[in-house]
């Protein structure tokens, strides 16, 4: 399993609407993606427009090819894209170590 | 519960040694910290010197005051600090949404 971590900056003052939109995008669109094994969204305390989206995938190709080049990507971006202040910064990660109970 | 997310850049070519060092620092030092409820370390695929450390705390004060101003901080930094290419960038986050099984 690999981790996608996306840094998202939204426009000021839209936190409540974005919280609703990304929750809806995850539960209605991302949940259909091949190889998608889980997700988490956190919002910044010091930086209220900063969000970190983490998605767990079976393989990097499930994200980069199956999802990004497939029909779900446009639906996903239609819901959350209007909130972005700048393009998200996205990279992938392997697990080094975690405590009991933490996700990969 | 709040999330601490630290962006770490290490010096090139030291991944294996850093993997061992941060695992040891978490299990021998961080595990003693008041209010520390779990942790995870991921390493970059596209950016091999990039690490993301996530620590779950009961409160932000457990991190900022109890840990950073307490005796464990020097022990923690003595183990992992020598690997840093630049000072880590650290912020705190609240949970927006997660799938079943993902950590806060």
N, CA and C atoms of all chains as a GROMACS GRO file, in nm:
protein
  624
    1UNK      N    1   0.085  -0.120   0.000
    1UNK     CA    2   0.000   0.000   0.000
    1UNK      C    3   0.088   0.124   0.000
    2UNK      N    4   0.044   0.226  -0.074
    2UNK     CA    5   0.118   0.351  -0.076
    2UNK      C    6   0.023   0.464  -0.034
    3UNK      N    7   0.085   0.572   0.012
    3UNK     CA    8   0.011   0.689   0.058
    3UNK      C    9   0.024   0.802  -0.043
    4UNK      N   10  -0.090   0.857  -0.084
    4UNK     CA   11  -0.092   0.985  -0.158
    4UNK      C   12  -0.113   1.094  -0.054
    5UNK      N   13  -0.029   1.196  -0.058
    5UNK     CA   14  -0.049   1.310   0.032
    5UNK      C   15  -0.059   1.436  -0.054
    6UNK      N   16  -0.172   1.503  -0.041
    6UNK     CA   17  -0.199   1.624  -0.121
    6UNK      C   18  -0.209   1.744  -0.028
    7UNK      N   19  -0.129   1.845  -0.060
    7UNK     CA   20  -0.134   1.975   0.010
    7UNK      C   21  -0.232   2.063  -0.065
    8UNK      N   22  -0.336   2.109   0.004
    8UNK     CA   23  -0.440   2.190  -0.058
    8UNK      C   24  -0.450   2.324   0.013
    9UNK      N   25  -0.455   2.432  -0.066
    9UNK     CA   26  -0.480   2.566  -0.010
    9UNK      C   27  -0.611   2.615  -0.069
   10UNK      N   28  -0.706   2.648   0.019
   10UNK     CA   29  -0.834   2.697  -0.032
   10UNK      C   30  -0.843   2.848  -0.016
   11UNK      N   31  -0.943   2.904  -0.083
   11UNK     CA   32  -0.966   3.048  -0.072
   11UNK      C   33  -1.015   3.081   0.069
   12UNK      N   34  -0.981   3.198   0.122
   12UNK     CA   35  -1.017   3.232   0.260
   12UNK      C   36  -1.168   3.232   0.284
   13UNK      N   37  -1.206   3.190   0.403
   13UNK     CA   38  -1.345   3.201   0.446
   13UNK      C   39  -1.437   3.094   0.395
   14UNK      N   40  -1.382   2.992   0.326
   14UNK     CA   41  -1.469   2.890   0.267
   14UNK      C   42  -1.453   2.754   0.336
   15UNK      N   43  -1.401   2.755   0.458
   15UNK     CA   44  -1.372   2.628   0.526
   15UNK      C   45  -1.496   2.539   0.540
   16UNK      N   46  -1.606   2.594   0.589
   16UNK     CA   47  -1.723   2.509   0.616
   16UNK      C   48  -1.776   2.448   0.487
   17UNK      N   49  -1.780   2.527   0.380
   17UNK     CA   50  -1.828   2.475   0.252
   17UNK      C   51  -1.731   2.371   0.195
   18UNK      N   52  -1.602   2.396   0.212
   18UNK     CA   53  -1.504   2.298   0.161
   18UNK      C   54  -1.510   2.168   0.241
   19UNK      N   55  -1.524   2.179   0.372
   19UNK     CA   56  -1.536   2.057   0.455
   19UNK      C   57  -1.650   1.969   0.402
   20UNK      N   58  -1.762   2.032   0.371
   20UNK     CA   59  -1.878   1.958   0.320
   20UNK      C   60  -1.847   1.902   0.181
   21UNK      N   61  -1.784   1.982   0.095
   21UNK     CA   62  -1.760   1.940  -0.043
   21UNK      C   63  -1.661   1.824  -0.050
   22UNK      N   64  -1.552   1.831   0.025
   22UNK     CA   65  -1.452   1.724   0.013
   22UNK      C   66  -1.505   1.595   0.078
   23UNK      N   67  -1.586   1.609   0.182
   23UNK     CA   68  -1.649   1.490   0.242
   23UNK      C   69  -1.741   1.424   0.139
   24UNK      N   70  -1.819   1.505   0.068
   24UNK     CA   71  -1.908   1.453  -0.034
   24UNK      C   72  -1.831   1.392  -0.151
   25UNK      N   73  -1.722   1.458  -0.193
   25UNK     CA   74  -1.642   1.406  -0.304
   25UNK      C   75  -1.578   1.272  -0.267
   26UNK      N   76  -1.535   1.258  -0.142
   26UNK     CA   77  -1.474   1.132  -0.099
   26UNK      C   78  -1.576   1.020  -0.092
   27UNK      N   79  -1.693   1.050  -0.038
   27UNK     CA   80  -1.791   0.944  -0.015
   27UNK      C   81  -1.868   0.907  -0.141
   28UNK      N   82  -1.881   1.001  -0.236
   28UNK     CA   83  -1.959   0.970  -0.355
   28UNK      C   84  -1.873   0.937  -0.477
   29UNK      N   85  -1.753   0.994  -0.487
   29UNK     CA   86  -1.668   0.972  -0.606
   29UNK      C   87  -1.545   0.887  -0.572
   30UNK      N   88  -1.464   0.936  -0.479
   30UNK     CA   89  -1.339   0.865  -0.449
   30UNK      C   90  -1.365   0.723  -0.401
   31UNK      N   91  -1.476   0.702  -0.334
   31UNK     CA   92  -1.507   0.569  -0.282
   31UNK      C   93  -1.525   0.466  -0.393
   32UNK      N   94  -1.546   0.511  -0.516
   32UNK     CA   95  -1.560   0.419  -0.630
   32UNK      C   96  -1.427   0.384  -0.697
   33UNK      N   97  -1.318   0.450  -0.656
   33UNK     CA   98  -1.191   0.436  -0.728
   33UNK      C   99  -1.128   0.299  -0.703
   34UNK      N  100  -1.077   0.241  -0.810
   34UNK     CA  101  -1.009   0.110  -0.803
   34UNK      C  102  -0.884   0.120  -0.716
   35UNK      N  103  -0.871   0.029  -0.620
   35UNK     CA  104  -0.750   0.026  -0.538
   35UNK      C  105  -0.747   0.129  -0.428
   36UNK      N  106  -0.854   0.204  -0.406
   36UNK     CA  107  -0.858   0.306  -0.300
   36UNK      C  108  -0.898   0.239  -0.170
   37UNK      N  109  -0.808   0.245  -0.070
   37UNK     CA  110  -0.829   0.167   0.052
   37UNK      C  111  -0.862   0.250   0.175
   38UNK      N  112  -0.864   0.382   0.164
   38UNK     CA  113  -0.897   0.463   0.280
   38UNK      C  114  -0.852   0.605   0.258
   39UNK      N  115  -0.901   0.696   0.343
   39UNK     CA  116  -0.868   0.838   0.325
   39UNK      C  117  -0.881   0.911   0.457
   40UNK      N  118  -0.820   1.029   0.460
   40UNK     CA  119  -0.828   1.116   0.576
   40UNK      C  120  -0.806   1.260   0.530
   41UNK      N  121  -0.880   1.353   0.588
   41UNK     CA  122  -0.862   1.495   0.559
   41UNK      C  123  -0.841   1.567   0.692
   42UNK      N  124  -0.734   1.648   0.698
   42UNK     CA  125  -0.709   1.733   0.814
   42UNK      C  126  -0.701   1.878   0.771
   43UNK      N  127  -0.742   1.969   0.862
   43UNK     CA  128  -0.738   2.113   0.833
   43UNK      C  129  -0.648   2.184   0.932
   44UNK      N  130  -0.579   2.287   0.883
   44UNK     CA  131  -0.476   2.352   0.961
   44UNK      C  132  -0.529   2.435   1.076
   45UNK      N  133  -0.458   2.430   1.188
   45UNK     CA  134  -0.489   2.515   1.303
   45UNK      C  135  -0.414   2.648   1.286
   46UNK      N  136  -0.283   2.643   1.265
   46UNK     CA  137  -0.207   2.768   1.245
   46UNK      C  138  -0.240   2.832   1.109
   47UNK      N  139  -0.269   2.749   1.010
   47UNK     CA  140  -0.296   2.796   0.872
   47UNK      C  141  -0.434   2.747   0.831
   48UNK      N  142  -0.540   2.828   0.858
   48UNK     CA  143  -0.677   2.780   0.839
   48UNK      C  144  -0.716   2.748   0.695
   49UNK      N  145  -0.640   2.798   0.598
   49UNK     CA  146  -0.670   2.764   0.458
   49UNK      C  147  -0.592   2.641   0.410
   50UNK      N  148  -0.510   2.583   0.497
   50UNK     CA  149  -0.430   2.466   0.458
   50UNK      C  150  -0.502   2.337   0.496
   51UNK      N  151  -0.515   2.250   0.398
   51UNK     CA  152  -0.571   2.116   0.420
   51UNK      C  153  -0.470   2.012   0.374
   52UNK      N  154  -0.469   1.898   0.441
   52UNK     CA  155  -0.388   1.785   0.398
   52UNK      C  156  -0.482   1.667   0.375
   53UNK      N  157  -0.481   1.620   0.251
   53UNK     CA  158  -0.562   1.504   0.212
   53UNK      C  159  -0.469   1.384   0.199
   54UNK      N  160  -0.504   1.276   0.266
   54UNK     CA  161  -0.427   1.153   0.255
   54UNK      C  162  -0.518   1.043   0.203
   55UNK      N  163  -0.470   0.976   0.098
   55UNK     CA  164  -0.545   0.863   0.042
   55UNK      C  165  -0.451   0.743   0.033
   56UNK      N  166  -0.501   0.629   0.075
   56UNK     CA  167  -0.425   0.504   0.071
   56UNK      C  168  -0.467   0.425  -0.052
   57UNK      N  169  -0.366   0.388  -0.132
   57UNK     CA  170  -0.391   0.315  -0.257
   57UNK      C  171  -0.314   0.182  -0.255
   58UNK      N  172  -0.370   0.084  -0.324
   58UNK     CA  173  -0.297  -0.042  -0.339
   58UNK      C  174  -0.165  -0.018  -0.413
   59UNK      N  175  -0.170   0.057  -0.523
   59UNK     CA  176  -0.050   0.084  -0.602
   59UNK      C  177  -0.054   0.230  -0.649
   60UNK      N  178   0.063   0.282  -0.684
   60UNK     CA  179   0.072   0.419  -0.734
   60UNK      C  180  -0.002   0.431  -0.868
   61UNK      N  181  -0.008   0.321  -0.946
   61UNK     CA  182  -0.078   0.324  -1.073
   61UNK      C  183  -0.230   0.337  -1.053
   62UNK      N  184  -0.282   0.283  -0.944
   62UNK     CA  185  -0.424   0.302  -0.915
   62UNK      C  186  -0.458   0.450  -0.905
   63UNK      N  187  -0.367   0.530  -0.852
   63UNK     CA  188  -0.391   0.674  -0.845
   63UNK      C  189  -0.356   0.743  -0.976
   64UNK      N  190  -0.230   0.723  -1.021
   64UNK     CA  191  -0.180   0.803  -1.134
   64UNK      C  192  -0.246   0.767  -1.268
   65UNK      N  193  -0.282   0.641  -1.286
   65UNK     CA  194  -0.337   0.597  -1.414
   65UNK      C  195  -0.488   0.573  -1.402
   66UNK      N  196  -0.527   0.478  -1.319
   66UNK     CA  197  -0.669   0.439  -1.312
   66UNK      C  198  -0.758   0.557  -1.272
   67UNK      N  199  -0.713   0.632  -1.171
   67UNK     CA  200  -0.798   0.742  -1.123
   67UNK      C  201  -0.779   0.868  -1.207
   68UNK      N  202  -0.654   0.914  -1.219
   68UNK     CA  203  -0.632   1.043  -1.284
   68UNK      C  204  -0.666   1.043  -1.432
   69UNK      N  205  -0.653   0.926  -1.496
   69UNK     CA  206  -0.683   0.918  -1.640
   69UNK      C  207  -0.821   0.858  -1.665
   70UNK      N  208  -0.895   0.831  -1.559
   70UNK     CA  209  -1.027   0.770  -1.573
   70UNK      C  210  -1.140   0.870  -1.557
   71UNK      N  211  -1.264   0.822  -1.566
   71UNK     CA  212  -1.380   0.911  -1.566
   71UNK      C  213  -1.411   0.975  -1.430
   72UNK      N  214  -1.360   0.919  -1.321
   72UNK     CA  215  -1.392   0.976  -1.190
   72UNK      C  216  -1.321   1.108  -1.164
   73UNK      N  217  -1.205   1.129  -1.229
   73UNK     CA  218  -1.124   1.247  -1.196
   73UNK      C  219  -1.200   1.378  -1.223
   74UNK      N  220  -1.270   1.385  -1.334
   74UNK     CA  221  -1.344   1.509  -1.365
   74UNK      C  222  -1.456   1.534  -1.264
   75UNK      N  223  -1.521   1.426  -1.218
   75UNK     CA  224  -1.627   1.442  -1.117
   75UNK      C  225  -1.569   1.491  -0.984
   76UNK      N  226  -1.455   1.435  -0.949
   76UNK     CA  227  -1.385   1.472  -0.825
   76UNK      C  228  -1.345   1.619  -0.828
   77UNK      N  229  -1.281   1.660  -0.935
   77UNK     CA  230  -1.234   1.798  -0.946
   77UNK      C  231  -1.349   1.899  -0.959
   78UNK      N  232  -1.461   1.855  -1.016
   78UNK     CA  233  -1.576   1.945  -1.029
   78UNK      C  234  -1.630   1.985  -0.891
   79UNK      N  235  -1.618   1.893  -0.795
   79UNK     CA  236  -1.670   1.921  -0.660
   79UNK      C  237  -1.573   2.005  -0.578
   80UNK      N  238  -1.443   1.969  -0.580
   80UNK     CA  239  -1.350   2.038  -0.489
   80UNK      C  240  -1.265   2.145  -0.557
   81UNK      N  241  -1.249   2.136  -0.689
   81UNK     CA  242  -1.162   2.229  -0.760
   81UNK      C  243  -1.197   2.376  -0.742
   82UNK      N  244  -1.325   2.414  -0.738
   82UNK     CA  245  -1.360   2.556  -0.726
   82UNK      C  246  -1.310   2.622  -0.597
   83UNK      N  247  -1.276   2.542  -0.497
   83UNK     CA  248  -1.229   2.599  -0.370
   83UNK      C  249  -1.079   2.627  -0.369
   84UNK      N  250  -1.005   2.570  -0.463
   84UNK     CA  251  -0.858   2.578  -0.458
   84UNK      C  252  -0.809   2.722  -0.480
   85UNK      N  253  -0.717   2.766  -0.393
   85UNK     CA  254  -0.650   2.895  -0.414
   85UNK      C  255  -0.531   2.880  -0.507
   86UNK      N  256  -0.479   2.757  -0.518
   86UNK     CA  257  -0.365   2.727  -0.604
   86UNK      C  258  -0.371   2.577  -0.635
   87UNK      N  259  -0.296   2.530  -0.736
   87UNK     CA  260  -0.300   2.387  -0.766
   87UNK      C  261  -0.247   2.305  -0.648
   88UNK      N  262  -0.312   2.196  -0.612
   88UNK     CA  263  -0.262   2.112  -0.502
   88UNK      C  264  -0.123   2.057  -0.535
   89UNK      N  265  -0.045   2.033  -0.431
   89UNK     CA  266   0.086   1.969  -0.447
   89UNK      C  267   0.072   1.825  -0.397
   90UNK      N  268   0.097   1.730  -0.487
   90UNK     CA  269   0.068   1.589  -0.458
   90UNK      C  270   0.194   1.504  -0.476
   91UNK      N  271   0.227   1.425  -0.376
   91UNK     CA  272   0.334   1.325  -0.391
   91UNK      C  273   0.289   1.195  -0.322
   92UNK      N  274   0.368   1.090  -0.344
   92UNK     CA  275   0.338   0.957  -0.291
   92UNK      C  276   0.447   0.912  -0.195
   93UNK      N  277   0.408   0.827  -0.101
   93UNK     CA  278   0.497   0.789   0.009
   93UNK      C  279   0.483   0.641   0.041
   94UNK      N  280   0.595   0.585   0.087
   94UNK     CA  281   0.596   0.453   0.149
   94UNK      C  282   0.593   0.469   0.300
   95UNK      N  283   0.548   0.364   0.368
   95UNK     CA  284   0.548   0.364   0.513
   95UNK      C  285   0.686   0.328   0.566
   96UNK      N  286   0.732   0.403   0.668
   96UNK     CA  287   0.856   0.368   0.738
   96UNK      C  288   0.822   0.296   0.868
   97UNK      N  289   0.741   0.360   0.952
   97UNK     CA  290   0.704   0.301   1.080
   97UNK      C  291   0.576   0.367   1.129
   98UNK      N  292   0.498   0.294   1.204
   98UNK     CA  293   0.379   0.351   1.266
   98UNK      C  294   0.352   0.280   1.397
   99UNK      N  295   0.281   0.350   1.485
   99UNK     CA  296   0.239   0.289   1.611
   99UNK      C  297   0.118   0.200   1.585
  100UNK      N  298   0.087   0.115   1.680
  100UNK     CA  299  -0.033   0.031   1.670
  100UNK      C  300  -0.156   0.121   1.650
  101UNK      N  301  -0.239   0.084   1.556
  101UNK     CA  302  -0.363   0.158   1.537
  101UNK      C  303  -0.354   0.271   1.436
  102UNK      N  304  -0.236   0.317   1.399
  102UNK     CA  305  -0.223   0.422   1.297
  102UNK      C  306  -0.233   0.359   1.158
  103UNK      N  307  -0.291   0.434   1.063
  103UNK     CA  308  -0.304   0.382   0.926
  103UNK      C  309  -0.173   0.396   0.850
  104UNK      N  310  -0.156   0.314   0.749
  104UNK     CA  311  -0.033   0.315   0.668
  104UNK      C  312  -0.015   0.449   0.598
  105UNK      N  313  -0.846   1.517   1.997
  105UNK     CA  314  -0.711   1.480   1.952
  105UNK      C  315  -0.671   1.570   1.835
  106UNK      N  316  -0.546   1.610   1.833
  106UNK     CA  317  -0.497   1.692   1.722
  106UNK      C  318  -0.378   1.620   1.657
  107UNK      N  319  -0.353   1.658   1.533
  107UNK     CA  320  -0.245   1.599   1.454
  107UNK      C  321  -0.132   1.699   1.440
  108UNK      N  322  -0.011   1.657   1.474
  108UNK     CA  323   0.111   1.730   1.438
  108UNK      C  324   0.163   1.670   1.309
  109UNK      N  325   0.188   1.756   1.210
  109UNK     CA  326   0.247   1.708   1.085
  109UNK      C  327   0.377   1.784   1.061
  110UNK      N  328   0.485   1.709   1.054
  110UNK     CA  329   0.618   1.768   1.035
  110UNK      C  330   0.674   1.726   0.900
  111UNK      N  331   0.714   1.826   0.822
  111UNK     CA  332   0.782   1.804   0.694
  111UNK      C  333   0.931   1.802   0.722
  112UNK      N  334   0.997   1.692   0.687
  112UNK     CA  335   1.140   1.675   0.715
  112UNK      C  336   1.214   1.650   0.584
  113UNK      N  337   1.324   1.721   0.565
  113UNK     CA  338   1.413   1.694   0.451
  113UNK      C  339   1.547   1.651   0.508
  114UNK      N  340   1.591   1.532   0.467
  114UNK     CA  341   1.720   1.482   0.518
  114UNK      C  342   1.828   1.499   0.411
  115UNK      N  343   1.952   1.482   0.455
  115UNK     CA  344   2.065   1.490   0.363
  115UNK      C  345   2.061   1.368   0.269
  116UNK      N  346   2.105   1.384   0.145
  116UNK     CA  347   2.096   1.275   0.048
  116UNK      C  348   2.173   1.150   0.092
  117UNK      N  349   2.119   1.035   0.057
  117UNK     CA  350   2.190   0.909   0.077
  117UNK      C  351   2.184   0.854   0.218
  118UNK      N  352   2.107   0.917   0.307
  118UNK     CA  353   2.106   0.871   0.446
  118UNK      C  354   1.972   0.808   0.485
  119UNK      N  355   1.896   0.763   0.386
  119UNK     CA  356   1.762   0.714   0.415
  119UNK      C  357   1.762   0.596   0.512
  120UNK      N  358   1.846   0.497   0.488
  120UNK     CA  359   1.842   0.377   0.572
  120UNK      C  360   1.878   0.411   0.717
  121UNK      N  361   1.979   0.495   0.734
  121UNK     CA  362   2.019   0.533   0.869
  121UNK      C  363   1.912   0.618   0.936
  122UNK      N  364   1.848   0.705   0.858
  122UNK     CA  365   1.742   0.789   0.918
  122UNK      C  366   1.620   0.704   0.954
  123UNK      N  367   1.586   0.609   0.870
  123UNK     CA  368   1.473   0.520   0.902
  123UNK      C  369   1.495   0.454   1.038
  124UNK      N  370   1.617   0.407   1.060
  124UNK     CA  371   1.649   0.341   1.188
  124UNK      C  372   1.645   0.443   1.301
  125UNK      N  373   1.702   0.561   1.278
  125UNK     CA  374   1.711   0.661   1.385
  125UNK      C  375   1.574   0.711   1.428
  126UNK      N  376   1.487   0.743   1.332
  126UNK     CA  377   1.357   0.799   1.372
  126UNK      C  378   1.269   0.691   1.436
  127UNK      N  379   1.285   0.567   1.391
  127UNK     CA  380   1.212   0.457   1.457
  127UNK      C  381   1.258   0.444   1.603
  128UNK      N  382   1.388   0.453   1.624
  128UNK     CA  383   1.442   0.443   1.760
  128UNK      C  384   1.399   0.563   1.844
  129UNK      N  385   1.402   0.683   1.785
  129UNK     CA  386   1.362   0.803   1.860
  129UNK      C  387   1.214   0.796   1.899
  130UNK      N  388   1.130   0.742   1.812
  130UNK     CA  389   0.987   0.730   1.844
  130UNK      C  390   0.963   0.626   1.954
  131UNK      N  391   1.032   0.514   1.943
  131UNK     CA  392   1.002   0.405   2.037
  131UNK      C  393   1.070   0.424   2.172
  132UNK      N  394   1.182   0.499   2.176
  132UNK     CA  395   1.251   0.514   2.305
  132UNK      C  396   1.225   0.649   2.371
  133UNK      N  397   1.200   0.756   2.292
  133UNK     CA  398   1.183   0.890   2.350
  133UNK      C  399   1.038   0.938   2.337
  134UNK      N  400   0.989   0.946   2.214
  134UNK     CA  401   0.855   1.001   2.192
  134UNK      C  402   0.749   0.919   2.265
  135UNK      N  403   0.771   0.791   2.278
  135UNK     CA  404   0.674   0.704   2.346
  135UNK      C  405   0.652   0.742   2.492
  136UNK      N  406   0.745   0.819   2.548
  136UNK     CA  407   0.732   0.863   2.688
  136UNK      C  408   0.657   0.995   2.701
  137UNK      N  409   0.626   1.061   2.590
  137UNK     CA  410   0.571   1.197   2.597
  137UNK      C  411   0.427   1.197   2.645
  138UNK      N  412   0.396   1.292   2.734
  138UNK     CA  413   0.260   1.307   2.788
  138UNK      C  414   0.162   1.343   2.677
  139UNK      N  415   0.051   1.270   2.670
  139UNK     CA  416  -0.052   1.302   2.573
  139UNK      C  417  -0.024   1.254   2.432
  140UNK      N  418   0.084   1.177   2.410
  140UNK     CA  419   0.120   1.128   2.276
  140UNK      C  420   0.042   0.998   2.253
  141UNK      N  421  -0.044   0.998   2.149
  141UNK     CA  422  -0.136   0.885   2.131
  141UNK      C  423  -0.106   0.798   2.010
  142UNK      N  424  -0.006   0.832   1.931
  142UNK     CA  425   0.027   0.749   1.816
  142UNK      C  426   0.113   0.827   1.719
  143UNK      N  427   0.174   0.755   1.625
  143UNK     CA  428   0.263   0.822   1.529
  143UNK      C  429   0.272   0.741   1.400
  144UNK      N  430   0.320   0.809   1.297
  144UNK     CA  431   0.341   0.745   1.167
  144UNK      C  432   0.449   0.822   1.094
  145UNK      N  433   0.536   0.751   1.026
  145UNK     CA  434   0.640   0.814   0.942
  145UNK      C  435   0.628   0.757   0.802
  146UNK      N  436   0.622   0.847   0.702
  146UNK     CA  437   0.623   0.806   0.562
  146UNK      C  438   0.741   0.872   0.491
  147UNK      N  439   0.794   0.803   0.387
  147UNK     CA  440   0.908   0.855   0.310
  147UNK      C  441   0.868   0.870   0.164
  148UNK      N  442   0.921   0.974   0.102
  148UNK     CA  443   0.879   1.011  -0.032
  148UNK      C  444   0.923   0.914  -0.140
  149UNK      N  445   0.835   0.892  -0.236
  149UNK     CA  446   0.869   0.812  -0.354
  149UNK      C  447   0.928   0.904  -0.461
  150UNK      N  448   0.857   1.013  -0.495
  150UNK     CA  449   0.911   1.107  -0.594
  150UNK      C  450   1.029   1.188  -0.536
  151UNK      N  451   1.026   1.214  -0.406
  151UNK     CA  452   1.129   1.295  -0.338
  151UNK      C  453   1.190   1.212  -0.226
  152UNK      N  454   1.296   1.136  -0.255
  152UNK     CA  455   1.349   1.038  -0.158
  152UNK      C  456   1.403   1.099  -0.029
  153UNK      N  457   1.435   1.229  -0.030
  153UNK     CA  458   1.483   1.291   0.094
  153UNK      C  459   1.370   1.352   0.176
  154UNK      N  460   1.245   1.341   0.127
  154UNK     CA  461   1.131   1.400   0.198
  154UNK      C  462   1.064   1.296   0.288
  155UNK      N  463   1.047   1.332   0.413
  155UNK     CA  464   0.974   1.249   0.509
  155UNK      C  465   0.859   1.331   0.567
  156UNK      N  466   0.750   1.261   0.599
  156UNK     CA  467   0.639   1.324   0.669
  156UNK      C  468   0.617   1.246   0.800
  157UNK      N  469   0.632   1.318   0.910
  157UNK     CA  470   0.610   1.261   1.042
  157UNK      C  471   0.476   1.309   1.094
  158UNK      N  472   0.391   1.217   1.136
  158UNK     CA  473   0.262   1.253   1.194
  158UNK      C  474   0.256   1.200   1.336
  159UNK      N  475   0.221   1.287   1.428
  159UNK     CA  476   0.206   1.246   1.568
  159UNK      C  477   0.069   1.293   1.617
  160UNK      N  478  -0.001   1.205   1.684
  160UNK     CA  479  -0.134   1.235   1.739
  160UNK      C  480  -0.117   1.270   1.887
  161UNK      N  481  -0.171   1.387   1.924
  161UNK     CA  482  -0.160   1.437   2.062
  161UNK      C  483  -0.300   1.461   2.118
  162UNK      N  484  -0.313   1.446   2.248
  162UNK     CA  485  -0.440   1.481   2.313
  162UNK      C  486  -0.469   1.630   2.294
  163UNK      N  487  -0.370   1.715   2.316
  163UNK     CA  488  -0.387   1.860   2.302
  163UNK      C  489  -0.263   1.920   2.236
  164UNK      N  490  -0.278   2.038   2.179
  164UNK     CA  491  -0.164   2.107   2.118
  164UNK      C  492  -0.062   2.146   2.225
  165UNK      N  493  -0.108   2.170   2.348
  165UNK     CA  494  -0.016   2.204   2.457
  165UNK      C  495   0.073   2.084   2.495
  166UNK      N  496   0.022   1.962   2.480
  166UNK     CA  497   0.105   1.845   2.506
  166UNK      C  498   0.228   1.846   2.416
  167UNK      N  499   0.212   1.894   2.292
  167UNK     CA  500   0.326   1.902   2.202
  167UNK      C  501   0.409   2.029   2.227
  168UNK      N  502   0.341   2.144   2.220
  168UNK     CA  503   0.413   2.272   2.221
  168UNK      C  504   0.477   2.305   2.356
  169UNK      N  505   0.413   2.263   2.463
  169UNK     CA  506   0.464   2.299   2.597
  169UNK      C  507   0.529   2.178   2.663
  170UNK      N  508   0.449   2.074   2.689
  170UNK     CA  509   0.501   1.959   2.766
  170UNK      C  510   0.620   1.894   2.696
  171UNK      N  511   0.609   1.876   2.565
  171UNK     CA  512   0.718   1.807   2.494
  171UNK      C  513   0.832   1.902   2.457
  172UNK      N  514   0.797   2.011   2.387
  172UNK     CA  515   0.904   2.097   2.334
  172UNK      C  516   0.981   2.170   2.444
  173UNK      N  517   0.915   2.197   2.556
  173UNK     CA  518   0.984   2.268   2.665
  173UNK      C  519   1.027   2.172   2.775
  174UNK      N  520   1.010   2.044   2.752
  174UNK     CA  521   1.046   1.945   2.854
  174UNK      C  522   1.177   1.875   2.821
  175UNK      N  523   1.216   1.782   2.907
  175UNK     CA  524   1.348   1.717   2.894
  175UNK      C  525   1.360   1.618   2.777
  176UNK      N  526   1.246   1.572   2.723
  176UNK     CA  527   1.254   1.474   2.614
  176UNK      C  528   1.299   1.537   2.483
  177UNK      N  529   1.274   1.668   2.465
  177UNK     CA  530   1.299   1.730   2.335
  177UNK      C  531   1.446   1.721   2.294
  178UNK      N  532   1.536   1.745   2.389
  178UNK     CA  533   1.679   1.739   2.356
  178UNK      C  534   1.721   1.597   2.318
  179UNK      N  535   1.662   1.497   2.385
  179UNK     CA  536   1.695   1.358   2.352
  179UNK      C  537   1.646   1.322   2.211
  180UNK      N  538   1.526   1.369   2.180
  180UNK     CA  539   1.465   1.345   2.049
  180UNK      C  540   1.549   1.407   1.938
  181UNK      N  541   1.584   1.534   1.955
  181UNK     CA  542   1.660   1.604   1.851
  181UNK      C  543   1.803   1.552   1.839
  182UNK      N  544   1.858   1.500   1.949
  182UNK     CA  545   1.995   1.446   1.942
  182UNK      C  546   2.000   1.324   1.848
  183UNK      N  547   1.889   1.250   1.843
  183UNK     CA  548   1.887   1.129   1.759
  183UNK      C  549   1.858   1.162   1.612
  184UNK      N  550   1.760   1.250   1.586
  184UNK     CA  551   1.720   1.272   1.446
  184UNK      C  552   1.775   1.401   1.386
  185UNK      N  553   1.812   1.497   1.472
  185UNK     CA  554   1.857   1.627   1.421
  185UNK      C  555   1.975   1.622   1.326
  186UNK      N  556   2.075   1.535   1.349
  186UNK     CA  557   2.192   1.533   1.261
  186UNK      C  558   2.160   1.498   1.116
  187UNK      N  559   2.045   1.439   1.089
  187UNK     CA  560   2.009   1.402   0.953
  187UNK      C  561   1.942   1.514   0.874
  188UNK      N  562   1.895   1.618   0.943
  188UNK     CA  563   1.815   1.722   0.877
  188UNK      C  564   1.897   1.803   0.777
  189UNK      N  565   1.843   1.821   0.657
  189UNK     CA  566   1.905   1.911   0.559
  189UNK      C  567   1.863   2.055   0.583
  190UNK      N  568   1.750   2.074   0.651
  190UNK     CA  569   1.696   2.207   0.681
  190UNK      C  570   1.604   2.190   0.803
  191UNK      N  571   1.567   2.301   0.869
  191UNK     CA  572   1.478   2.286   0.984
  191UNK      C  573   1.343   2.228   0.941
  192UNK      N  574   1.287   2.135   1.015
  192UNK     CA  575   1.155   2.080   0.982
  192UNK      C  576   1.048   2.189   0.986
  193UNK      N  577   0.945   2.172   0.903
  193UNK     CA  578   0.830   2.263   0.905
  193UNK      C  579   0.715   2.188   0.973
  194UNK      N  580   0.668   2.245   1.084
  194UNK     CA  581   0.571   2.175   1.170
  194UNK      C  582   0.446   2.259   1.188
  195UNK      N  583   0.329   2.199   1.163
  195UNK     CA  584   0.202   2.263   1.198
  195UNK      C  585   0.107   2.158   1.257
  196UNK      N  586  -0.005   2.208   1.310
  196UNK     CA  587  -0.104   2.123   1.375
  196UNK      C  588  -0.236   2.128   1.300
  197UNK      N  589  -0.312   2.019   1.312
  197UNK     CA  590  -0.433   2.002   1.232
  197UNK      C  591  -0.545   1.938   1.313
  198UNK      N  592  -0.667   1.977   1.277
  198UNK     CA  593  -0.786   1.908   1.324
  198UNK      C  594  -0.833   1.810   1.217
  199UNK      N  595  -0.908   1.712   1.261
  199UNK     CA  596  -0.965   1.615   1.167
  199UNK      C  597  -1.091   1.671   1.103
  200UNK      N  598  -1.103   1.653   0.971
  200UNK     CA  599  -1.227   1.689   0.900
  200UNK      C  600  -1.311   1.563   0.878
  201UNK      N  601  -1.250   1.462   0.814
  201UNK     CA  602  -1.322   1.338   0.784
  201UNK      C  603  -1.219   1.228   0.759
  202UNK      N  604  -1.257   1.107   0.790
  202UNK     CA  605  -1.171   0.992   0.759
  202UNK      C  606  -1.258   0.870   0.733
  203UNK      N  607  -1.202   0.778   0.657
  203UNK     CA  608  -1.271   0.652   0.634
  203UNK      C  609  -1.255   0.562   0.756
  204UNK      N  610  -1.335   0.459   0.764
  204UNK     CA  611  -1.322   0.362   0.872
  204UNK      C  612  -1.180   0.306   0.873
  205UNK      N  613  -1.121   0.301   0.990
  205UNK     CA  614  -0.989   0.239   1.001
  205UNK      C  615  -0.873   0.335   0.988
  206UNK      N  616  -0.896   0.455   0.935
  206UNK     CA  617  -0.786   0.553   0.926
  206UNK      C  618  -0.771   0.625   1.060
  207UNK      N  619  -0.647   0.662   1.094
  207UNK     CA  620  -0.623   0.733   1.221
  207UNK      C  621  -0.659   0.880   1.209
  208UNK      N  622  -0.689   0.942   1.322
  208UNK     CA  623  -0.725   1.084   1.325
  208UNK      C  624  -0.615   1.173   1.270
   0.00000   0.00000   0.00000
